[in-house]
């Protein structure tokens, strides 16, 4: 794969210079462009498209003069071929915005080189590798004051908690401020199905389907999850099709 062409955007010059230095030090990156505000970033992106050398990823501050990073991120998401977005910010409270924009990662300042390297790895993978016919996606979670991104590929099932959802992985659980309906829509192409008003399940992790006296459940690891009547037939047909393949 050719090296990445990236754009760093920050209205504070020292922060922009530090970020650019770290990006240029990564062997997966060929070229680093810079911009001091959202308008300049859009000009850089338009120039790249016109020259046939589009930017692969934008490393973007959030609180900037003029066009802030969240607004700019939403504009980028509307591009025909949007660049990957990695937020680089001193503020934790915009992680949900990053999820909605489908940001690749969310880094807190001061940026640690190992976290930046992980973000670049995510960008490189998503720019070059399709994941076995499924769309990988990530969601920000707070762990001890640090924002981490959990991949949909690591989630076994999701349980509704009002306006929140609890993500169950093979190593633990994470409560996130995102409604189950939003995750159902977002992760439909990542192999998740709604089996109950309170549960979303990764089909690849379903081990058994039980139907007894009209009551249906699925076994996911050591957990038995109820399947509502309205979802039973659809889920059974889906599992049969997968088994035949």
N, C-alpha and C positions, 0 to 999 in steps of 0.2 A: 504494500500500500504506500502511496505517496505520502509525504509528511503533511501535517495539518497546517492550514492557514487560519490564523485566529486573530480576533480583534479584542483588545483590552480597553475598557471604558471606565474612567474614573475622573471626577472633576478635581480631585486633589492630586497635584503633580507628584509629590513624594510617593504616595500610594500607587499611582500609575506606574512610576518608574520601578518600584519594587516588584510589582506584579509582572511587568514586562520582562524584567531580568530573570525572574523565576521561570516564566514561560519559555524564554529563549534557551534556558539551560536544559530543557527537556528534549531528548533526541527525537521524540515523535512529532515535534513541531518544526516546520520549515520556515515559517514567516510569522512575525508578530506585528500587527498594525495597532495603532493607538488612537484614542479620541478622548477629548476632555468633556464632552457633553453628548446628549442624545442626538441632537441635530447633526453634529459632526460624525457620529457613529453611522447614522443613516446615509450620509454622503459617502462614507467609506464603503458601506455595503453595496450601495447602488453602483459605485465605480467598479467594484469587483465583479458584479453581475454583468455590467456592460462590457468589461474586458474579457469575460469568459473565465474569470478566476474568482469564483465566489468564496466567501469566507465560510469555513467549516463550523466555527464556534465563536460565540461572543462571551467573554468573561466580563461580567457587568455589575457595576456598583448599583445600589438602589437609591439612596438619598443623594440626588444631584440637583444642581440648579437647572431650571427649565424643565425639560422632559425627564421625569424620574425613571429609574430602572424598571419598575413594575409596568408602567405604561409602555415603555420601549419594548419590554419583553412581550407584551400582548400584541404590539404592532408586528414584531418579528414572527410571531406565531401565525400571522395571516399571510406571510410570504408563500408563494407557490412552492418553493423549496426552502423552508426556513432553516437558518443555521441553528446548531445546538446552543442552548443558553446555560451558562453556569453563573449563578449569582455569587458575588464576592462582596460581603457587607459586614458592617459592625453590628447589625441589628438582627435579632432572632425572630421578631414577630411577623416577618413576611414569608415564613416557610410555607404556609398554606397557599399564598399567592404563587409561590414558585411551583408548587404541585399543580395548581390549576393551569399554569402556563406550560406545563410539561417540561420544566427545567431539568437539565441533566444532573445538576448537583447544586448544593447550597453551602458555600464556604463562609466561615466567620473570620473576620480580621482580628488579630494579625494572622495572615495565612501561613499555615505550617506547610513546608515543602512536601511532606508525605501525603497530606490531604489534597494538595493541588495535583500531585502525581496521580492520585486515585481519580480525581475529576477528569484529568486528561485521558486516563485509561478508559473511563466511561464514554467520553466523546469519541475516542478512537474506535472502540468497539461498535458503537451505534452508527458510526459513519461507514463502517466497512463490513459488519457481520450481521446477517439475519439470524434470528434465534429460532431455528427449527420450526418455522412457520407460525410462531407466536410473537406478539409484541411485548417485549420486556418494558416494564414501567417501574417507576420508583415513587416512594411517598416519604415525606420528611417526618421523622419522629424525634422527640426530645428525650435524651438520656442523660440525666445528671447535668442539665444545662448545656449540653452539646447536641447540635442537630446532626442526625445521621439519616441516610436514605436507605429504606428497606425496599428491595426489589420485589416486584410482584411474583417473580419466579421462586422466591423463598417463602411465600405465603401459602399456607395449607388451606385455611378457611378464614372467613371474616364474620364477626358476630356484631349485630347492631346494638348500640347503647344510646338510644335517643338520637341526638344530632351528632353523636360520636360513633366510631366503629373500633372494635378491637381486632387487630391483626394477629392471627395465630400462626407462628412459624414453628419449625421443628426445634428451635432453640429457646423460644420464649414468646411473650405476647407484648403488644404495643397498643396503647389507646391513643387514637388520633381524632382530631376534630373535623371529621368529614362524614357526611351522611352515607349510609349504605347504598342508597339509590345512586349517588354520585360515583361511588366505586363500581357499582354494577355496570354503569354506562362506560366508564373509563377503561375497565378491565375486561370488557366483553371479548375483545380480540386476543386477550392473553390467556384464554382457556378457563375463565371463571363463569359459573352459572348460578343463577338464583334458585335456591331449592326451597326457600321458606321466607316469610316476610322478615325474619331476623337473621338469615344466614346466606352467605355467598361462599361457594366452594370451588376450589381448583379441581377440575375434572381429573387431572392426571394423578391426584392423590386419593381418589375414591377407590377403596379396596373392595367393598361389598355393598350391594343393594338388597334391602330386606323389605318384603311386602307380606304383611300378616294381618288378616282380618280387616283389610282396607287401610291399615296403617303402614306408612312407608318411612324407612330411615336409610341413611347411608353411613358406612363406617369409614372414617378418615383417621388413620393411625389407630389410636386407642379411644377415639371419640365417636360416639354415635350421634348423628345429627338428624333432626326430623325433616321430612320432606312433605310439604303441603299437598293436598289433593290436586290443586290446580297445576302443580309442577311435576307430579309423579310420572305421567305418561311421557311428557316431553323429555324428562331426564332419563327414563328407561330406554326410550328410543335412541337417545344420544349415546348412551353407554353401549347399546347393542351395535350401533354403527361403528363406534371406536373399536370394539372387540373384533368385528369382521375385518377391519383394516389391519 
